[in-house]
Each structure stands twice: as structure tokens, then as C-alpha cells.
Amino acid sequence: LHDIAKPRCRKKSPKGWTFLGHEKKGEEMARAIMGRLRFSNQLIERVSCLVRHHLVFYDATWSDAAVRRLIKRVGSDLVTDLIELRSADLKAHKPQAPHLASEAPMEELASRVRRMLNDKDLAIETSQLAIDGHLVMEVMEMGPGPEVGKILQLLLNMVMDRPELNNREDLVDILRRIRGERAKADFLDH
């Protein structure tokens, strides 16, 4: 199903045929087809996610943060399947595009992903942060609400770029700075 939408997205360009957006349209089509065939919602979600993200253009210049973002976007339970799908897809292009068929980049990505998934300190979800929403509310002097989730997501983005920040002390310091900046902004607004 990963390329099912190529015929619908096919367009002629000066360089040949393009299939822009076939991964998004393919996700929609995969959901519809699998729904009609009465696959489980869980399997539909898994396959749709793989179809949506199957165009992984990895190279060795990717930072560790970029690899962590891929894991987050796809999910730690699906990222290995995605790499296998992309590897098979690249191998299938060998006759038309031998330069795309090298297995080395996908093997390197798989190795980096395995290493990261085995890292007990890796934070890909807000639940893996060294602090939780209760501490955010306490430090930020705020009540429950969507803002707490937004702050946790901000912290997660910081930790994905710099994993060494995922400790209670550093995250509380960041929260205090955010609270101070908000207080200053509120003061200037009034």
C-alpha cells in the first residue's frame, strides 16, 4: 500500500514523472481500503503511519536529534518496521535508480535507532521527562490545563535536542526562566 497513490499523484515535469504527495494521499487510501476490509483499528493505524512516513531520505549528516525526532514522529514501536519498509522500497528501485539502492544508509540508521531505543535515558514522550505536569504547575504557579501540556512539549523538544537536560534540576531551572520571562512580558503588557 505504500505507493498506492502514485497513479493519482502522477504529474509530468521537465525531469520526468513526479509523485508529489503520494505518501499523504496513500495514507488516506490505505485507511479507506483497510477499513472496508475490516482490519483492526490498531493495524489500520500502524499501516497508515508507515505509508505516511515511508519516504525517509536518511544520510549520515543527520544529527542525533534528527534521528530522535524520526523515532518520535513514527513511534518507537514502528520505527524499525519503517526502516525495513524503506530498505525494501530502495532495493526495488535498483534497476531504475542504482544510486538509491545502497543499503548502507538504512543499515546505519537502523543501528543508530537501535542504540537510541536501548538508551534508558532517552526521552521521546513527555512521560519520559524527568519531571511531570504536577511539578510544572508547582514551579510555574499555575493550575491544570492545556498550557501544562504545551510546556511539557516545549521541554521535550529541548531535551530531544540536548538529552543531558533531562534531569529534574535543569528542567526546573528552565521552568523558572520561562516563568520569569512570562512575568516580565505580563508586566510590560500592563
C-alpha positions in Angstrom: 0.0 0.0 0.0 2.9 2.4 0.5 2.8 3.6 -3.2 -0.9 3.0 -3.9 -1.5 6.7 -4.5 1.3 7.2 -7.1 -1.1 6.9 -10.1 -3.4 9.6 -8.6 -0.5 11.9 -7.8 1.5 11.4 -11.1 2.5 14.6 -12.9 4.8 15.2 -15.8 7.7 17.5 -15.2 10.7 18.5 -17.3 12.7 15.9 -15.5 10.2 13.1 -15.9 7.3 11.8 -13.8 6.8 13.0 -10.2 4.5 11.7 -7.5 4.5 14.6 -5.0 2.2 14.0 -2.0 1.7 10.3 -2.8 2.6 9.4 0.8 -0.2 11.6 2.2 -2.8 10.5 -0.3 -1.6 6.9 0.2 -2.3 7.1 3.9 -5.9 8.2 3.2 -6.4 5.4 0.6 -4.8 2.8 2.9 -7.2 3.8 5.7 -10.2 3.6 3.4 -9.2 0.2 1.9 -8.3 -1.4 5.2 -11.5 -0.1 6.8 -13.6 -1.6 4.0 -11.7 -4.9 4.5 -12.5 -4.6 8.3 -8.9 -4.7 9.5 -8.5 -3.8 13.2 -8.2 -0.1 14.0 -4.8 -0.9 15.5 -3.5 -2.4 12.3 -5.0 0.4 10.2 -3.2 2.9 12.4 0.1 1.1 12.1 0.0 0.6 8.3 -1.3 4.2 7.7 1.6 5.6 9.7 4.1 3.5 7.7 2.6 4.6 4.4 2.6 8.3 5.6 6.2 8.2 6.6 7.8 5.8 4.2 9.8 8.4 2.4 12.8 8.6 4.7 15.7 10.3 3.0 18.4 9.5 5.6 22.1 10.3 5.2 25.0 10.3 7.6 24.7 14.0 8.2 21.6 13.6 10.3 22.1 14.7 13.8 21.2 12.5 16.8 18.3 15.0 17.4 17.0 14.4 13.9 17.1 10.6 14.5 15.2 11.1 17.8 12.6 13.2 16.0 12.1 10.5 13.5 11.6 8.0 16.3 9.1 10.4 18.0 7.2 11.1 14.7 6.8 7.5 13.8 6.8 5.9 17.2 9.3 3.7 18.9 7.2 0.7 18.2 7.1 1.3 14.4 10.4 2.9 13.5 12.2 -0.4 12.9 9.3 -1.5 10.6 9.6 1.8 8.8 13.3 1.3 8.2 12.7 -2.2 6.8 9.9 -0.8 4.5 12.2 2.0 3.3 15.1 -0.5 2.7 12.9 -2.8 0.7 11.5 0.2 -1.3 15.0 1.4 -2.1 16.1 -2.1 -3.2 13.1 -2.3 -5.5 14.3 0.8 -7.3 17.7 -0.6 -8.1 17.1 -1.2 -11.8 15.8 2.3 -12.4 18.0 4.2 -9.9 21.0 2.2 -8.8 22.3 5.2 -6.8 19.2 4.9 -4.5 19.6 1.1 -3.8 22.6 1.3 -1.4 21.6 -0.5 1.8 24.4 1.3 3.9 22.4 4.4 4.8 19.4 2.4 6.1 21.7 0.0 7.9 23.4 2.9 9.6 20.0 4.5 10.5 18.8 1.2 11.9 22.0 0.9 14.0 21.5 4.5 15.4 17.9 3.8 16.1 18.7 0.6 18.0 21.3 2.4 20.1 18.9 5.1 21.0 16.0 2.8 21.8 18.3 0.9 24.1 19.2 4.1 25.9 17.2 4.1 29.2 17.5 7.9 29.4 16.0 8.6 26.0 13.0 10.9 26.2 10.7 10.7 23.2 7.4 11.2 25.0 6.6 13.8 27.7 6.0 10.9 30.1 9.8 10.2 29.8 10.8 13.6 31.1 12.5 13.8 34.5 9.5 16.0 35.7 5.8 15.7 35.3 2.8 18.1 34.9 2.4 18.4 38.7 5.9 19.9 39.1 5.3 22.1 36.1 2.2 23.5 37.8 4.0 24.0 41.0 7.0 25.8 39.6 5.0 27.8 37.1 2.4 28.7 39.8 -0.4 27.7 37.5 -3.4 25.3 37.6 -4.1 22.4 35.4 -5.0 23.0 31.7 -3.7 22.7 28.2 -0.8 25.1 28.9 0.8 22.5 31.1 0.9 20.1 28.2 2.3 22.8 25.9 5.1 23.5 28.5 5.9 19.8 28.8 6.1 19.6 25.0 8.5 22.6 24.9 10.7 20.8 27.5 10.6 17.6 25.5 11.7 19.5 22.3 14.6 20.9 24.3 15.5 17.5 25.7 15.4 16.0 22.2 18.0 18.5 21.1 20.0 18.2 24.3 19.3 14.9 26.2 21.6 15.9 29.0 18.9 18.4 30.1 16.6 15.6 31.1 17.1 15.8 34.8 15.0 17.4 37.5 17.4 20.3 38.3 17.9 21.5 34.7 14.2 21.2 33.8 13.2 23.2 36.9 15.7 25.9 36.1 14.3 26.1 32.6 10.8 26.4 34.1 11.9 29.2 36.4 13.4 31.1 33.4 10.1 30.6 31.5 8.1 31.8 34.5 10.4 34.9 34.8 10.1 35.7 31.1 6.3 35.4 31.3 6.2 37.7 34.4 8.3 40.3 32.6 6.1 40.1 29.5 3.0 40.4 31.6 4.5 43.4 33.4 5.4 45.1 30.1 1.9 44.5 28.7 0.2 46.4 31.6 
